[in-house]
Structures are given as C-alpha cells and as structure tokens.
Amino acid sequence: MGFVYHKDTLEAFAAYDPANDTWSIDGKKVDRIRSHMTRDRSVTLGTGGPREYLVVRIGKNATADTIRRTYLSLAENGICNIALASESDIFSPGDPEFLETMIGTLLQVRDDTGKSIPCKHS
C-alpha cells in the first residue's frame, strides 16, 4: 500500500532528532508522538484490517545509524506501522510534484548494544 504526498509537505511529517531523543512536527517539539498517528480506513496492513500508521520524515542526508535510532524510538513507542517520507524518494509516475512511499510494518530493530528489540503495537 502506498502513501502519496506533495513534495512541499515534508515539514508536516514527524521527524526524530536522535541527538536530543525528541520528535518534532513542523519544527515544533512533540511530546506524545503516538497522538500524531493517522488512521485511514482505506489502508489495510496485514490481516488485521485498517490500522494506524505514522508518516516519518527522513532527512535527505540521514545515515544508516540515524534511521536505526529513529526505528528504535518508534519501536519503544509501540509505533510499528510507518511510512517513510523523504526528499530522496522516487517520484511518482506522472506528476513530479508528488512523491510516493510504502506503508510498512517495523518488526524489530537493534538497540545501541546490538540487542534485537521487537516492535509491539500499543
């Protein structure tokens, strides 16, 4: 299942700052990131029917460790269904103003010690 967004809306999506262990939307700190999840009845993930998901903005120059730490924060917050939005996404066919990304399920991520942490829906 894909999520389509306009290239100028990236700032409206959740972004994680691993240096400060904080989330922000539109440049403003967000204390409860779970409250910003989207529930879309047209999206079916797995066999459980429609689910909530979070659109997460990944910086154009994000490193693999930045993305891993973003995933770790998501797992720790029980946010397993995500769509990753980035300036580097492949443009959708037809209109270069819009980008498309997939909505996927985070199953597990390694913490800073290498231990595998499962993502459990809250």
N, C-alpha and C positions, 0 to 999 in steps of 0.2 A: 504494500500500500504506500503510495507516495504522498508527500506533503509539498504543495506548490506555494511559493511566496514571492513577492515582489522584491527585487534586489535592494530597494531603498528601505526595507522594513527590518533589516538585520538588528538594529539597535533595540527594537521592541522585544527581542527574544532574550531569554535568560542567559547570562554569561557568568562563568565561575572564575574567580581570582584565587589561584592556589597559594599565592604568596601570603594572602591575608585570610584564606579559608572563608571567603564570602561570596555570595551570589548577588547579582545586580540585574536590573531591567531598566532600560532607558537611562543608564548611568546612575540609577539610584539603588542603594543597598536594599536588599530584600532579606528579611529575617526568616520567613517561612516559605521556602521555595515550593513546597508541595501545594500551597494555595494558588499557585500560578499554572497548574496543570490544566490542559484542555480536555474536555470530554466531547467527543464527536461521534454521534450515532452512526455516521457513515463509515467509520473506521472499525474494522474487525481485526483483532490481533489474536492469533492462535485460535483455540476452540472456545475461549471464554466470552465471545461476543464483544460488543463495543467496550473500549477501555479508555481510561485517561492516559494522556501522554504529555510530555514536556518538550517544547521546542527549545533546544540548547544551541546557542551561538558559539561557534568555534572560531577563534581569531585566525586570520589568513596565515600567520607565521607560527601557529601553535606547534609545539614539539610533541613527540610521542608521549613524553612524561607529563606534559600539561594535560593532554587528552586522558591519560590514565588517571591522573589525580581528579579530573572532572568526573570521570566514570565512578571513581571511588566515592566521591561526595554524593553522587546520585544514588549509589547502592546503599550508602549509610543513611540516606533519607528515604529509602524504600521507593525510589523512583526508578522503575525498570523499563518502562516504555518511553522511548525517546525518539526525537527527530533531530538530527544534527544539521544546523543551518550554518553555512559558511560562504564567504566571498569566493572561495575556490571550488564551490560545487559546479557540476556540469550544467550548462544552460539547458533549459527545457527546449525541446524542438519547437520551432515556430516563432516564439517571441523571446528575444534576448533580454527583455526587461524582467522576466520571471525565471526563477530557479526552482529546481525540484530536488527533494531528498527523500529517502525512505524512512518510514517509521519502523523501528526495530525494538527488540527486547534485549536488554542488558541481562545476561545470565550470571556472570561473575567477573571480578576484577582483582588484580593483585594489589595488596597494600604496599607500604614502603618497605616492609621486611620481606616481601615476596610471597606472603601467605595469601591464598585464594579466598576472597570474600564473596559469598553468594549474594545476589540481589534478591531481596524478598519483598514482594509487594506489600505495602502497608494498608 
